[in-house]
Amino acid sequence: MPIITFELKDLENLVGKKMTIEEIEDLASYGKGELDKFDKETKEVSLSLGDTNMPYLWSIEGVARLFKGLLGKEKGIPKLEIFKESKHELIVDKSVSKIRSYIAAFIARGKKIDDNSIKQMIDLQEKFCTSYGRRRKKVAIGVYNYKKIKFPITYKATAPESIKFIPLEFKREMTQQEILEDHPTGKEYAWILEGKDKYPILLDANNEVLSFPPIINSNYSGKIEVGDEDLFFEATGEDLNSVLLAANIFAQAFYDRGFKIYAVDIKSENSKITTPFMFHESMKISNSQIKKLMGLELKEEQVKKLLERMRYDYDKGKVVIPDYRRDIMHPVDIIEDIAISYGYENIKAEPLKTFTIGGSLEINKFINKTREILVGLGYQEIMSAILSNKKTLFENMNVEEFGLIELKEYMSETYSAVRNWLLPILINVLSKNKHVDYPQKIFEQGLVTVKKQGQVIDYQRIASASAHQNADFTEAKQALDLMMRLLDIKYRIIETEHNSFIPGRVGRVFVNDKKIGFIGEFSPEVIKNCDLDVPIVGFEINLTELFKIKEK
């Protein structure tokens, strides 16, 4: 949950009126924010923002923009005038295409930056790159002294030892490889470029290094100081829309501060784009949709006024979305903003019109019985995240990848895929509890998601693992025998091959000729991969399929 801190006077200057702390607290709620603290002596305000999907609000400029709409000082999409000069070109070399493909840029000129402006700019930059930018992997940002740069700028990839420059706040030249190995910032973000044989670099027409994206700026042009009035901004990353969004958010923030914004032409081998890039996105909504979701009959002029307060443009059912927003995915998102602008407290409550009695689904009763059986056998239940990663699910388990659903955008590689079986999770838990005495007997019941023939299917499964010096196939089978007997289900085991288990000590579990799981002793490779040193046995059963069979 981002927290932004700013001076009360700075906010008042941006909004254009004196404000009380009570008024700020009330208006912040329209942006899903709340007052974190207020220092009466320094007049410093901190706001906690509850929606991590709206990075345009992570700055005082964004907050002031929202407040001006709510207060009626401005309405509709904020003004952003963009100038263009032909000399502002940034050339993207094809060498960077498979390393860090995308870049956006602009120039902000004509306003001397003071200490407070620098502080706010750095604060927004850090919050954006850390959270929305996934710790600089998805998006990283650099701001430079424009007067020290000669256009055109080149963005390319070079050998790690081929270029030397003085990194920000350092006194000696270093190669890119040395920066990753010896510089504190380089060591912190080296993981982003792991496995790359070349590294990104930004050079101006004089071959002066601007930065080593996404790691660090040069100390020459990448150091912003009080009094600088012409700035160059760039954002690099792995996702084009996110990079363009970063440029739009910062361009609007600089414009709100009084800067003039100049575009940069981004040229590559096969394309050209001018940034800041205006998405010009719009969406249709209808009165019937508003009534269905809000329960209100709103007139056309009411809808227009409510949306303009939230900084949209609106005309006859067409909603134009600000270019600094990419969080609007559906008309429901827009109608939510209409409801926020209208005020939930102003929506009249209605009595309940239906009455139902809750109860447990039969499958949940069945699942709970399997859990109780394993608890009775001395197994300790764990509860883990549904998200995992390829290393845990496949590499450590010595198996090829199968049926995996990966996240396109993730905050941590540890949670970059949806788990498609449970036993790797149990083995991972055991690897983190080597300090605990053996035997260790654990199980988990939960959801897994598997991709099969183009379909995504959810299954409820249960898995157990037992780790100690005498763990063997017989122990796992005895536990499975008791569970099946108490469920009144007959099953059989047929010997099979599975790379996670020892050959000859692994079997498929069948019920009525239907595969519903597997059981076995884990192989030495799996045990070694997870840095364990005791035998481990276990089984995994598909409870969704087992319940269907039992119901028949």
N, C-alpha and C positions, 0 to 999 in steps of 0.2 A: 504494500500500500504506500504509494509515493507521498512524501511530505515536502511541501515547498515552504521556504521561509523568506520573508521580504520585509522591507520597511513600510510602515503604514503610509508615510508621505509619498513614497514611490508609487504605491497603488493609487492614491488620490490623484497624483499627477497624470497617471495613465487613464484613469476613469474620467477625470475632469470635474471632481467634486469632493468635498469633505465627506468622510464616512465614519460612522461609529462602528465599534467592534461588534455590536449586536446586529447592525445592518450587514456587515461582512459575513457573519455567521449564518444569517438567514439566506443571503444570496448564494453562498457557497453550497448550500444544500441542493440548489438547482443543478449543480455540476457533480452531484453525489459526493460532496466534500463536507467536512466539518472542521470547526475550529480545534486545533491541537493545543495551542497555547498563545498567550499574548503577554509580552513583557511591557508593563506600564512605564518602566523607566526608559528603555531604549526604543519603545514603540515598534518593536519587532513582532511580526505576526507569523504564525505557522499554521498552515492548513493541511489536513490529512485528506487525500483524495481516494475515494473508494473504488473507482473504476480504472483498472490498469489497462483498459483498451482505448483510452482517450489521452494519448500523449500530448496533444495540443494544449491540454490544461495543466501540464506539469511545469508551468512557468507563470510568473506574475503577469506577463503580457497576455497569455491565454486566459487567465482568470479575469483580468481587466476587460478583455474583449467580451467575455460572457456577461460580466456585470453591466457593461454599457448597453447591451441588448435588453437585459432584464429591466434596467432603469429607464429605458426609452430614450437614452442619449444617442443611440444609433439603432438602426433596424436592418434586418436582412444580412446577406453575406458581406463581411467587411471589405473595404476597398483595399486592393493591392495593385499598384501601378508598376509595371515592369518595363524598363527601358532596354534597348538593345544597341550594342556597338559591334561592328563587324570584326574587330580585332580580338574579341573574347572567344577563343576557340580552345577546346580541350580534346586532344587526340587520344583515342583508346587503341593501343596496339593489340593485335590478336594474341600476343604472347600471354596476356593476362586472362584470356577467356575461360580457361579451366582452373584458374586459381582464385580470382575474386573479380567476377565479371563486370559488375555494374558500378557506375559513378554518376553523380549529379553535382552541379555546382552553380554558384551565382556570386555576384559582387554586391556588397552593401557599402554605399559611399555617402559622404556629406554630413556626418554627425560625429562629433568627437565623443569617444567612449570614456566613461568615468569608471571609478573603482566599483561602484554599485552595479553598473551595467555589465562589467566583466564578471563580477560574482554571479549575477543572475544567468548570464550566458553559459558559464562553466557549469552551473548547477543543472540547467536544462540539458546540456550536452551529456553530462555524466548520467543523469537519470534516464535519458533516452537511450544511450548506448548500452547501459547496464541492463535495463529491464526490457524495453521494446526491442532493442538491438541485440538481445541475447549475449550480453557481455562482449560486445563488439563483433561477434561472429556474423550475425545477420546484417547489422549496420554499425559502422564506425564513422565518426565525424572529425573533421579538422577545420580550424579557423586560422587565417594567416593575415599578415600585414601585406595588403595589396600592393603598396608602393615598392615593395622589395621583389616583386614578381614580374617577369617579362613573358608575355604571351607570344605564341601558343604554349600551352602546358601539355606534357605527354604523360600518359598513364600506361605503364608497361610492367613487365616482369623481367627480372635480371638474376643472374647467378648470385648466391648468398654472399660471396666474398668479392664481388666485382665493383661495388660502389662503397665509398666511405663518406660519412658526413657527421657533424656534431649533433647528437640528439638533444631534444629540449632539456634545459637545465643541466647540461653536462658540459665539460670543458675540453674533452678530447674527441678526435674523430674515431668512429667505429664502423666496421662493416655491419651489414644487416645480421649476419650470423653471430657476430660478437654481441650485438644488441640483444638478441634472443637469449644468449647464454650468460651475459654479464650485467646488463642493465636491469634494474628492478622492474620497470614497466615491461620490458621485453620478456623477462622470465615469467611475469604474471599472465601474459597473453600469448606466449609461444605456442600453446596448444592449438590455437586457431590455424596455424600454418604447418602443423605437424604432418610429415610425409610429403611435403611439397619440395620439388627440386629447384624451384625458382620462387622469388618473393616479389610482391608488388612494390612499385616505387613511383613517386610523382616528381617530375622534373620540369623546370621551366625552360624557356628558349635559350637561356644561358647555361643550361645543364646544372643549375643550382637545385639541390634537393629540397622539395617542400616537405615531404613526409615519407614515411615507410608505413603505409596503411596495412592493417588496422592497428599498428603498434604505437608509433610515436611520431610527432612532428620534428622538423629540424629546428635547431636553436636560432637559426638565422631568420627565416621568414615565418616560422610557426609559433612565435612568441608575441602575444598581444599585450600591449602596455597602455596605461592611461594616457589619453591624448590622441591615440590612433583614431583616424576618422575614415579610412578606406580599408575595408576588410574583404578577404576572399574566403568563401565557404565551400567545402566539398564534403560529400558523403559517399562512402564506398560500401559495398556489401554483396551478398549472395542472392538477394531478392530485389528485382527491379522496382516493384511497387513500393516496397519499404524504403528504398533509397530515395525515390522521388518524393515520398511522403515526408521524409526527413528534411529535404530541401524546402518543401512548401511550408512546413511548420516554422522553420527558422527564418525563412524569407518574410513570412507574415509577422513574426516577432520583431525582426529588425525594422520592418516597415512601421510597425506600431510605435517603435522607439524614435522614429523620425528619419531613418535612413532612406535613401533612394536605392531601389533594387535594380540591378542590371543582369540581364540573362547571359548565360554561357552556352555556346553551341558544343554539344558533345558529339564528336565524329568518330565512327569506327569504320572498319573495312566495308561493311554492308549497310550501314544505317547512319542516320543523323537525328538527334533529338535536342530540343532546346529546353533548358531548365532555368528556373523553376518550371515544371510541367503542369499545366492546368488539366485536370482530369475531366472537368465539365460533366460530372455525373449528376443524373437526375433520376427520380423515381416517382411513379404514380401511386396516389392513395385515393381512397373513396370515402364518402360519408358513411357508407355501410360498414366498411372496415373499422372506422373510428367508433361507430356505435356498438359494433360487436365486441370490441376490446374494452372500451371505456364506459359503455352504457349511456352515452350522451348524444343528443342531437345537436350538433354544432353547425352554425351558419358559416357560409364561405368566408365572410370577413373575419369571423372569430378564428377560424383555422389559420388564415393568413397572419393575423396578429400574433397568435400563439407561436407560430413557427418562426416569424421574424424576430421575436424576442429571443429565440434560441439560436439565432444567426443563420437561418436558412432563408432562401428566396422561395416564394410560392405564387403560383398563378393557375387557377382553374384545375386543381387536382394534381398539378405537376410540382414536385418539390425539387429544388436545385440544392445540391449538397456542397458545402464549402470544400475547397480543394485541400485544406489542411485536415480533413477528416476522412478516414478509411474504415471507420467502425460501423458504418451503416450497411448492413447486409440484406435487409428485408424491410418492407413497409412497417412491420411491427416495431422496428427500431425507431422509426420516425414518429409513429403514434405514441411510443413511450415518451419521447421528448414533448409531444403535444400535451400528454397527461402531466408531465413534470411542470411544464409552463402553466398549465391550467391550475395545478395545485391539487394533489391527492386529497387534501383536507377539504377541498370544495366539492368533491364528488360525493353525492348523497349515498349513504349506505342503504342496502336493500336486505330484507329478511331472507333467510334460507327458503328456497322453494322446493327442495327435495330432501328426503331423509333416508339414509341408508345405514345399515349395521355392518361394521367392518369385520373381517375374519381372515384367517390365514389360508393361502392357497394350498391345495393338497400337495403340490410338489415341494413347498416349503416345509411342510410337516415331514415329508419323506427325507428331505435334506437334513433337517435338524436331528432326525433319528440316527443318520450316519455319523454326524458329528458327536452325538452323545455316546455312540458305541466306541469311537476312538478315544474319547476322553476316559471312558471306563477302562480302556486297555492301557492307560497311563501315558497317552500321547498328549502333549501340550499344544493347544491351538495357537496359531499365529494369524495375524491379519496384515497383509502387505498391500502396497499400491498396485493398481491394475496396470500401471505403466512400468515398463522395464527397458531392456536394450538388447541389441544383437549379441554382445559379448556374453551376457548372462544366459540368454535363451539358447544360443547355438554354439558359440566358440568354446565356452567352458564345458559344455555338455558333449562336445566331440561329434556334433551332428550337422548336417547340411541345413541351410535355411529352408523353412517351409511355412506356407500360409500366413505370412507376417503382415500386419498392418502397421506402417510406420507413420509417425507424425511429420507433417511437412514443416511445421514450425515448432520448435521446442526450446525450453529454457535451459535444459541440461541434457547432455548426451546420456546420462544415467536413466533418464525417463524419456526416451525417444521413440519407443514402440509400445504397442499394446501386447501384453503377454498372451501367448497362445498355448501354453501349458504351464502346469504348476510346479512340477518337480524341480526345475532349475531355480525357482524362487526359494524352495526349501533348502537346496544345496547352498545357495548364496547366504541364507540365514545361518546355516551351520558354519560356514567359513568365517562369519563375523563373531562367532561365539566359541572360538577355540579355547578361550580362557576358562570356560565353564566345564565342570567335571562331567565325564561320561558315565553312564549312557545318556545320550540326548535323543529324545523321541518327540518329533513334532509333526503336525499336520496342518493343512489349510484347506478350507472349502471356499470356493469363490468362482467368479466369472472369468472365462477366457474367451478370446475372440480369434476366430480362424477364418482365413480367406480360402474358399474352395470354389474352383471353377467360376471365378468371377463374382461369386457371392460372398458376403461377409456374414458369418454365423456366430452367434453367442451360445456358449455352452456353460452349464453349471458343472463343475468338477470337484472332486476331492482327491487329495494326494497326501501320502504319509512318507516319512523318512525316519529311519532309526540308525544312529551312529554310535558304535562302540567296538571294542576289540573282538567280540564274538558274534557280531551281526552277520546273519546269513539268510539265504533264500527261504529257509524253513520258517524263520521268525516272521518275515513279511507275509508268507502264505497263511500262517496261523492267524494273523490279524485279519487278512482278507476273508478267510474261512468263516471266522466268527461274525464278521460284519454281514456277509451274505446269508449266513444261517439265520441271524436275527431279523434280516429283511425278508426271509422266506423266499430266497432266490437261489436257484441252482445254476452253477457256472462251471466252466472248465478252462484249463490253461493249456495252450498249445505252444510248444517251443518255437521261438522266432529269433531273428537277428535284429539287434538295435545297438548302434555304436556307443550309446551312453552306458551300456551294461556289459558284463563279462559274458562272452560266448558260452552257451550251454547253461547259463544261469539267468536267463531272461525268457519271459513268455508273454504271449498275447492272452488277454482275458476275454472269453466269449460267453454270451448268454443267448441261447436260442440261435446259434450261428451268427450272432451279431457282435462285432468287435466293440467292446465297451471300455477297454483299458489295457494296461500292461503292468508287469511286475518283474522285479529282478534285483541283482546285486550290481551296484555301480562299478564301472571299470576303474582300474588304477589311473588311467589318463584323466578321467573326470575328477577323481579325488586329488590328483596332483595339480590339475588346472586351478582348482579352488583352494589350493594350499592347505589341504587337509591330510591327515595321516592315519585315519582309522577306517575300517570297512563301513560301508553305508548300504542299506537296503531300503526299498520302498516300492510303492505302487501308486498308480493314478487311474481313477475311474471316472468315466463320463456319466454323471448323475442324470443329466437331461435325457440321454438315450436309455439309461437303466430304468428311469421312471416310466418312460413310454412303454417299455416292454412289460413292466409289472402291471401297468394299468390295463393292458390287453388281456 
